[in-house]
Amino acid sequence: MIQIQKDKSVLRKPQTFEVVSIVARLKSEEPLNSSIDTDKVILDKLARLDTCNKYLRQYLYTHQCSAAGIAAVQTKWLPSFRLKHMKINDIPMVAFWDLSKVKVMLNPRILSHKGKGINDGEGCLSIPKKKYSVPRYSEVEVQWTNPTTLKLEQSTFFGYSAYKVQHEIDHTNGIVICDKSITKGE
């Protein structure tokens, strides 16, 4: 296996970000009250989700030519994303370009897959200037929580979009491309 210069400990698998209690609380008649401990926790979680969602989107819009996707776990390595007031690199959230818009997913998981293929020349922000041949499925069905609406969504991705979503979900599971590569980085 190839040694990674960066601290791989940040790629540990993040816990699933619990949204059920948030949704239940938001559906209640009572307005959120920041002086109540349980509401304070919910407000903090909502703020972290919102911040993570915005920063991942901002990063992709700013780096359109060099980044096809990003996972929140990677933000620890990006100098412009070191947030002094809020930690977001433990949130299992990913963002990637799907057709002409950014798709952001919280707690993504692959439900099914079809068709094997090799993504030759796959790169990663975590291992700059290296390309790998990585086995990927050409079609994947994914389920996730929309970080804005907190509703469960599901979709099937094909081709390059399927490769990208698999790559970013790998990050949320503590996997980088050199772990799955069938070739050494070039």
Backbone as CSV, one residue per row, in Angstrom:
resi,resn,N_x,N_y,N_z,CA_x,CA_y,CA_z,C_x,C_y,C_z
1,MET,0.843,-1.188,0.000,0.000,0.000,0.000,0.885,1.247,0.000
2,ILE,0.446,2.277,-0.638,1.179,3.534,-0.770,1.013,4.357,0.499
3,GLN,2.110,4.928,0.955,2.047,5.787,2.130,1.436,7.131,1.753
4,ILE,0.564,7.608,2.600,-0.057,8.909,2.376,0.634,9.907,3.288
5,GLN,0.985,11.036,2.729,1.668,12.059,3.510,0.781,12.655,4.592
6,LYS,-0.481,12.724,4.315,-1.412,13.354,5.248,-1.765,12.389,6.372
7,ASP,-2.308,12.913,7.450,-2.733,12.116,8.596,-3.996,11.350,8.237
8,LYS,-3.864,10.026,8.046,-5.000,9.218,7.618,-6.029,9.047,8.736
9,SER,-5.684,9.402,9.971,-6.627,9.236,11.081,-7.879,10.078,10.885
10,VAL,-7.782,11.160,10.108,-8.983,11.968,9.873,-9.953,11.264,8.945
11,LEU,-9.492,10.193,8.294,-10.367,9.474,7.390,-11.146,8.369,8.100
12,ARG,-11.120,8.374,9.427,-11.916,7.376,10.138,-13.373,7.526,9.754
13,LYS,-14.133,6.469,9.933,-15.535,6.515,9.534,-16.314,7.405,10.490
14,PRO,-16.905,8.482,9.996,-17.715,9.331,10.864,-18.981,8.597,11.307
15,GLN,-19.476,8.966,12.442,-20.743,8.421,12.900,-21.841,8.949,11.989
16,THR,-22.930,8.188,11.890,-24.074,8.686,11.139,-24.590,9.930,11.846
17,PHE,-24.875,10.955,11.107,-25.388,12.197,11.700,-26.875,12.017,11.944
18,GLU,-27.262,11.983,13.193,-28.635,11.677,13.608,-29.549,12.863,13.311
19,VAL,-30.577,12.625,12.464,-31.486,13.703,12.099,-32.927,13.461,12.536
20,VAL,-33.239,12.241,13.000,-34.622,11.918,13.363,-35.144,12.829,14.462
21,SER,-34.340,13.023,15.524,-34.803,13.881,16.621,-34.924,15.341,16.189
22,ILE,-34.068,15.758,15.270,-34.138,17.133,14.765,-35.450,17.334,14.008
23,VAL,-35.755,16.402,13.102,-36.980,16.501,12.309,-38.205,16.465,13.223
24,ALA,-38.198,15.546,14.193,-39.338,15.445,15.120,-39.523,16.752,15.891
25,ARG,-38.425,17.345,16.352,-38.508,18.595,17.113,-38.985,19.743,16.231
26,LEU,-38.533,19.783,14.993,-38.946,20.855,14.092,-40.425,20.754,13.717
27,LYS,-40.976,19.547,13.764,-42.393,19.358,13.449,-43.304,19.725,14.616
28,SER,-42.741,19.855,15.795,-43.577,20.181,16.958,-44.081,21.617,16.875
29,GLU,-45.101,21.907,17.637,-45.721,23.238,17.623,-44.849,24.294,18.297
30,GLU,-44.046,23.860,19.265,-43.230,24.793,20.048,-42.061,25.339,19.230
31,PRO,-41.807,26.641,19.309,-40.633,27.190,18.633,-39.354,26.747,19.364
32,LEU,-38.264,26.663,18.644,-36.993,26.297,19.268,-36.574,27.381,20.252
33,ASN,-36.079,26.955,21.403,-35.671,27.872,22.462,-34.226,27.567,22.817
34,SER,-33.307,28.490,22.561,-31.881,28.249,22.790,-31.514,28.142,24.267
35,SER,-32.425,28.446,25.180,-32.114,28.288,26.605,-32.457,26.884,27.116
36,ILE,-33.133,26.085,26.300,-33.439,24.697,26.673,-32.325,23.816,26.126
37,ASP,-31.753,22.967,26.987,-30.586,22.167,26.602,-30.813,21.325,25.346
38,THR,-31.937,20.615,25.265,-32.171,19.767,24.086,-32.312,20.612,22.818
39,ASP,-32.955,21.762,22.920,-33.068,22.661,21.766,-31.706,23.248,21.392
40,LYS,-30.885,23.515,22.379,-29.543,24.051,22.128,-28.731,23.044,21.302
41,VAL,-28.847,21.762,21.641,-28.155,20.710,20.892,-28.684,20.656,19.459
42,ILE,-29.991,20.723,19.296,-30.590,20.691,17.957,-30.168,21.908,17.143
43,LEU,-30.184,23.082,17.750,-29.753,24.291,17.041,-28.291,24.182,16.626
44,ASP,-27.454,23.614,17.493,-26.039,23.425,17.177,-25.894,22.465,15.990
45,LYS,-26.640,21.356,16.005,-26.571,20.398,14.897,-27.038,21.035,13.588
46,LEU,-28.108,21.801,13.641,-28.602,22.480,12.440,-27.567,23.469,11.907
47,ALA,-26.917,24.192,12.801,-25.894,25.157,12.393,-24.714,24.441,11.744
48,ARG,-24.287,23.307,12.318,-23.176,22.542,11.747,-23.546,22.001,10.368
49,LEU,-24.774,21.476,10.231,-25.223,20.979,8.926,-25.239,22.083,7.884
50,ASP,-25.787,23.221,8.252,-25.872,24.358,7.340,-24.484,24.834,6.929
51,THR,-23.581,24.946,7.889,-22.217,25.389,7.601,-21.512,24.403,6.676
52,CYS,-21.628,23.128,6.977,-20.990,22.099,6.154,-21.545,22.135,4.732
53,ASN,-22.843,22.189,4.602,-23.504,22.251,3.304,-22.987,23.442,2.492
54,LYS,-22.942,24.611,3.111,-22.499,25.832,2.415,-21.030,25.755,2.012
55,TYR,-20.165,25.263,2.915,-18.736,25.216,2.617,-18.417,24.213,1.518
56,LEU,-19.078,23.050,1.518,-18.825,22.072,0.459,-19.259,22.632,-0.895
57,ARG,-20.429,23.269,-0.913,-20.900,23.892,-2.158,-19.932,24.995,-2.615
58,GLN,-19.545,25.851,-1.683,-18.646,26.955,-2.011,-17.328,26.425,-2.571
59,TYR,-16.799,25.384,-1.952,-15.535,24.829,-2.429,-15.667,24.355,-3.878
60,LEU,-16.726,23.626,-4.185,-16.891,23.109,-5.547,-17.112,24.225,-6.559
61,TYR,-17.886,25.253,-6.191,-18.081,26.370,-7.126,-16.781,27.133,-7.350
62,THR,-15.969,27.261,-6.312,-14.704,27.990,-6.409,-13.661,27.205,-7.190
63,HIS,-13.703,25.869,-7.081,-12.689,25.017,-7.708,-13.297,24.151,-8.823
64,GLN,-14.152,24.726,-9.633,-14.850,23.978,-10.685,-13.902,23.236,-11.616
65,CYS,-12.773,23.817,-11.920,-11.853,23.200,-12.880,-11.024,22.082,-12.270
66,SER,-10.837,22.079,-10.956,-9.935,21.100,-10.352,-10.610,20.085,-9.430
67,ALA,-11.858,20.283,-9.058,-12.508,19.368,-8.119,-13.872,18.925,-8.636
68,ALA,-14.056,17.602,-8.722,-15.347,17.051,-9.151,-16.225,16.746,-7.948
69,GLY,-15.607,16.654,-6.774,-16.365,16.363,-5.564,-15.505,16.559,-4.334
70,ILE,-16.156,16.534,-3.170,-15.442,16.685,-1.898,-16.302,16.078,-0.789
71,ALA,-15.622,15.523,0.204,-16.301,14.997,1.387,-15.921,15.882,2.570
72,ALA,-16.828,16.026,3.512,-16.565,16.888,4.660,-15.314,16.461,5.421
73,VAL,-15.027,15.163,5.428,-13.849,14.670,6.141,-12.562,15.277,5.574
74,GLN,-12.558,15.682,4.319,-11.380,16.267,3.693,-11.147,17.725,4.087
75,THR,-12.120,18.376,4.655,-11.997,19.811,4.922,-10.929,20.125,5.957
76,LYS,-10.533,19.160,6.748,-9.476,19.396,7.737,-8.158,19.749,7.056
77,TRP,-7.937,19.219,5.844,-6.691,19.446,5.129,-6.676,20.717,4.310
78,LEU,-7.807,21.320,4.103,-7.876,22.488,3.234,-7.740,23.764,4.056
79,PRO,-6.662,24.523,3.872,-6.418,25.708,4.700,-7.584,26.693,4.737
80,SER,-8.230,26.907,3.604,-9.313,27.880,3.573,-10.566,27.380,4.289
81,PHE,-10.585,26.095,4.646,-11.757,25.535,5.287,-11.531,25.227,6.761
82,ARG,-10.442,25.683,7.323,-10.220,25.471,8.745,-11.088,26.468,9.500
83,LEU,-12.169,25.957,10.019,-13.129,26.817,10.702,-12.769,26.884,12.179
84,LYS,-12.535,28.060,12.658,-12.153,28.210,14.062,-13.348,28.021,15.004
85,HIS,-14.526,28.324,14.537,-15.695,28.304,15.409,-16.539,27.039,15.293
86,MET,-16.284,26.203,14.293,-17.163,25.053,14.102,-16.428,23.915,13.397
87,LYS,-16.542,22.720,13.945,-15.934,21.538,13.364,-16.948,20.869,12.435
88,ILE,-16.542,20.628,11.183,-17.468,19.966,10.256,-16.881,18.687,9.662
89,ASN,-15.581,18.406,9.895,-14.961,17.263,9.226,-15.393,15.912,9.795
90,ASP,-16.259,15.897,10.803,-16.772,14.627,11.326,-18.193,14.334,10.830
91,ILE,-18.716,15.189,9.963,-20.072,15.005,9.438,-20.000,14.155,8.166
92,PRO,-20.763,13.047,8.089,-20.731,12.218,6.881,-21.524,12.860,5.743
93,MET,-20.940,13.914,5.166,-21.590,14.659,4.089,-20.643,14.724,2.907
94,VAL,-21.191,14.574,1.701,-20.401,14.665,0.481,-21.078,15.610,-0.492
95,ALA,-20.285,16.150,-1.395,-20.815,17.019,-2.453,-20.051,16.700,-3.731
96,PHE,-20.749,16.714,-4.857,-20.100,16.470,-6.134,-20.933,17.097,-7.242
97,TRP,-20.268,17.308,-8.386,-20.967,17.838,-9.559,-21.768,16.709,-10.189
98,ASP,-23.078,16.872,-10.290,-23.944,15.931,-10.991,-24.583,16.715,-12.130
99,LEU,-24.165,16.400,-13.341,-24.535,17.165,-14.525,-24.056,18.595,-14.323
100,SER,-24.906,19.582,-14.258,-24.425,20.962,-14.155,-24.696,21.588,-12.794
101,LYS,-25.054,20.778,-11.792,-25.297,21.366,-10.481,-24.645,20.515,-9.384
102,VAL,-24.438,21.140,-8.244,-23.819,20.457,-7.118,-24.889,19.687,-6.342
103,LYS,-24.605,18.421,-6.084,-25.489,17.577,-5.279,-24.797,17.356,-3.939
104,VAL,-25.517,17.629,-2.840,-24.965,17.444,-1.503,-25.773,16.375,-0.788
105,MET,-25.066,15.437,-0.147,-25.714,14.306,0.509,-25.215,14.157,1.948
106,LEU,-26.146,13.953,2.856,-25.829,13.661,4.253,-26.131,12.187,4.490
107,ASN,-25.249,11.487,5.186,-25.409,10.053,5.477,-25.678,9.229,4.209
108,PRO,-24.870,9.422,3.145,-25.144,8.662,1.917,-24.794,7.188,2.083
109,ARG,-25.571,6.333,1.417,-25.232,4.906,1.391,-25.699,4.304,0.081
110,ILE,-24.900,3.397,-0.417,-25.208,2.725,-1.672,-26.162,1.577,-1.378
111,LEU,-27.311,1.591,-2.059,-28.316,0.542,-1.872,-28.093,-0.626,-2.826
112,SER,-27.721,-0.318,-4.067,-27.472,-1.367,-5.049,-26.516,-0.852,-6.113
113,HIS,-25.956,-1.773,-6.874,-25.014,-1.395,-7.932,-25.086,-2.404,-9.058
114,LYS,-24.649,-1.951,-10.250,-24.615,-2.801,-11.443,-23.398,-2.427,-12.271
115,GLY,-22.990,-3.363,-13.102,-21.958,-3.096,-14.093,-20.619,-2.704,-13.520
116,LYS,-19.633,-3.538,-13.688,-18.289,-3.195,-13.220,-17.537,-2.456,-14.306
117,GLY,-16.702,-1.561,-13.873,-15.864,-0.824,-14.798,-14.618,-0.360,-14.072
118,ILE,-13.675,0.141,-14.794,-12.452,0.681,-14.205,-12.427,2.166,-14.509
119,ASN,-12.267,2.957,-13.475,-12.123,4.395,-13.668,-10.629,4.681,-13.759
120,ASP,-10.093,4.727,-14.978,-8.671,5.011,-15.183,-8.412,6.493,-14.977
121,GLY,-7.338,6.791,-14.317,-6.966,8.179,-14.117,-7.775,8.877,-13.042
122,GLU,-8.224,8.137,-12.029,-8.991,8.753,-10.942,-8.033,9.465,-9.994
123,GLY,-8.342,10.714,-9.696,-7.523,11.505,-8.797,-8.277,11.842,-7.527
124,CYS,-7.578,12.453,-6.576,-8.188,12.775,-5.289,-7.476,13.963,-4.651
125,LEU,-8.253,14.832,-4.011,-7.671,15.971,-3.296,-6.784,15.508,-2.147
126,SER,-7.077,14.338,-1.585,-6.306,13.818,-0.450,-4.917,13.336,-0.859
127,ILE,-4.756,12.979,-2.122,-3.468,12.498,-2.633,-3.187,13.262,-3.923
128,PRO,-2.733,14.504,-3.802,-2.577,15.355,-4.984,-1.553,14.829,-5.988
129,LYS,-1.793,15.147,-7.250,-0.887,14.873,-8.369,-0.649,13.389,-8.616
130,LYS,-1.544,12.527,-8.153,-1.441,11.081,-8.413,-2.733,10.627,-9.073
131,LYS,-2.628,9.679,-9.987,-3.790,9.099,-10.654,-3.762,7.589,-10.446
132,TYR,-4.950,7.006,-10.277,-5.073,5.581,-10.001,-6.142,4.953,-10.894
133,SER,-6.006,3.654,-11.134,-7.056,2.874,-11.789,-7.843,2.199,-10.679
134,VAL,-9.113,2.546,-10.571,-9.932,2.082,-9.456,-11.166,1.357,-9.998
135,PRO,-11.437,0.139,-9.495,-12.666,-0.542,-9.915,-13.891,0.192,-9.367
136,ARG,-14.813,0.502,-10.238,-16.040,1.206,-9.848,-17.220,0.573,-10.573
137,TYR,-18.408,0.736,-10.015,-19.622,0.286,-10.679,-20.099,1.390,-11.610
138,SER,-20.664,1.005,-12.744,-21.119,2.003,-13.710,-22.521,2.521,-13.389
139,GLU,-23.198,1.877,-12.438,-24.531,2.317,-12.018,-24.686,2.034,-10.524
140,VAL,-25.083,3.054,-9.769,-25.310,2.872,-8.329,-26.596,3.565,-7.906
141,GLU,-27.328,2.902,-7.029,-28.516,3.500,-6.434,-28.117,3.940,-5.026
142,VAL,-28.347,5.212,-4.727,-27.892,5.800,-3.473,-29.067,6.403,-2.713
143,GLN,-29.021,6.261,-1.403,-30.012,6.894,-0.516,-29.257,7.830,0.420
144,TRP,-29.833,8.982,0.693,-29.199,9.972,1.562,-30.259,10.882,2.146
145,THR,-29.825,11.693,3.108,-30.673,12.743,3.661,-30.271,14.055,3.010
146,ASN,-31.257,14.803,2.529,-30.992,16.126,1.973,-30.646,17.039,3.152
147,PRO,-29.448,17.648,3.177,-29.053,18.446,4.338,-29.841,19.746,4.509
148,THR,-30.554,20.164,3.489,-31.361,21.378,3.581,-32.761,21.080,4.088
149,THR,-33.402,20.065,3.514,-34.784,19.741,3.888,-34.874,18.680,4.973
150,LEU,-33.768,17.948,5.203,-33.702,16.821,6.147,-34.645,15.688,5.752
151,LYS,-34.976,15.622,4.455,-35.819,14.541,3.947,-34.940,13.489,3.277
152,LEU,-35.365,12.234,3.392,-34.670,11.127,2.766,-34.899,11.168,1.254
153,GLU,-33.821,11.019,0.482,-33.903,11.018,-0.971,-33.185,9.789,-1.512
154,GLN,-33.494,9.457,-2.737,-32.895,8.285,-3.366,-32.821,8.528,-4.861
155,SER,-31.715,8.096,-5.472,-31.556,8.277,-6.908,-30.548,7.271,-7.435
156,THR,-30.611,7.029,-8.732,-29.641,6.169,-9.395,-28.710,7.046,-10.221
157,PHE,-27.424,6.783,-10.110,-26.406,7.540,-10.834,-25.715,6.610,-11.823
158,PHE,-25.342,7.164,-12.972,-24.747,6.381,-14.047,-23.415,6.987,-14.464
159,GLY,-22.521,6.150,-15.000,-21.263,6.609,-15.583,-20.410,7.415,-14.625
160,TYR,-19.952,8.565,-15.117,-19.035,9.390,-14.338,-19.649,9.857,-13.011
161,SER,-20.941,10.170,-13.007,-21.608,10.548,-11.752,-21.595,9.389,-10.756
162,ALA,-21.755,8.170,-11.258,-21.699,6.986,-10.391,-20.300,6.833,-9.805
163,TYR,-19.272,7.058,-10.629,-17.901,6.971,-10.128,-17.648,8.015,-9.042
164,LYS,-18.108,9.236,-9.300,-17.868,10.318,-8.338,-18.547,10.048,-7.000
165,VAL,-19.809,9.624,-7.026,-20.518,9.400,-5.768,-19.874,8.247,-4.993
166,GLN,-19.412,7.202,-5.690,-18.724,6.107,-5.007,-17.432,6.600,-4.352
167,HIS,-16.690,7.431,-5.080,-15.439,7.984,-4.568,-15.681,8.786,-3.285
168,GLU,-16.683,9.651,-3.304,-16.952,10.496,-2.137,-17.516,9.680,-0.963
169,ILE,-18.367,8.700,-1.243,-18.879,7.844,-0.166,-17.740,7.035,0.445
170,ASP,-16.770,6.628,-0.376,-15.598,5.949,0.173,-14.935,6.793,1.264
171,HIS,-14.822,8.094,1.019,-14.209,8.978,2.032,-14.972,8.925,3.350
172,THR,-16.296,8.897,3.295,-17.061,8.860,4.550,-16.873,7.535,5.278
173,ASN,-16.366,6.522,4.563,-16.084,5.218,5.169,-14.603,5.023,5.476
174,GLY,-13.832,6.106,5.391,-12.412,6.038,5.736,-11.538,5.411,4.670
175,ILE,-11.987,5.417,3.419,-11.250,4.792,2.322,-10.782,5.864,1.345
176,VAL,-9.514,5.788,0.938,-8.997,6.666,-0.115,-8.678,5.799,-1.333
177,ILE,-8.502,6.422,-2.490,-8.398,5.666,-3.738,-7.224,4.697,-3.767
178,CYS,-6.118,5.017,-3.093,-4.977,4.086,-3.122,-5.323,2.783,-2.395
179,ASP,-6.332,2.801,-1.504,-6.766,1.577,-0.832,-7.486,0.631,-1.782
180,LYS,-8.113,1.159,-2.833,-8.880,0.347,-3.771,-8.188,0.189,-5.124
181,SER,-7.108,0.891,-5.325,-6.458,0.940,-6.624,-5.905,-0.412,-7.054
182,ILE,-5.969,-0.669,-8.363,-5.348,-1.872,-8.912,-3.988,-1.548,-9.537
183,THR,-3.606,-0.246,-9.482,-2.292,0.182,-9.956,-1.686,1.126,-8.928
184,LYS,-0.376,1.324,-9.020,0.282,2.312,-8.161,0.035,3.693,-8.761
185,GLY,-0.015,4.697,-7.912,-0.254,6.057,-8.386,0.818,6.521,-9.357
186,GLU,0.389,7.179,-10.422,1.332,7.683,-11.429,1.501,9.163,-11.291
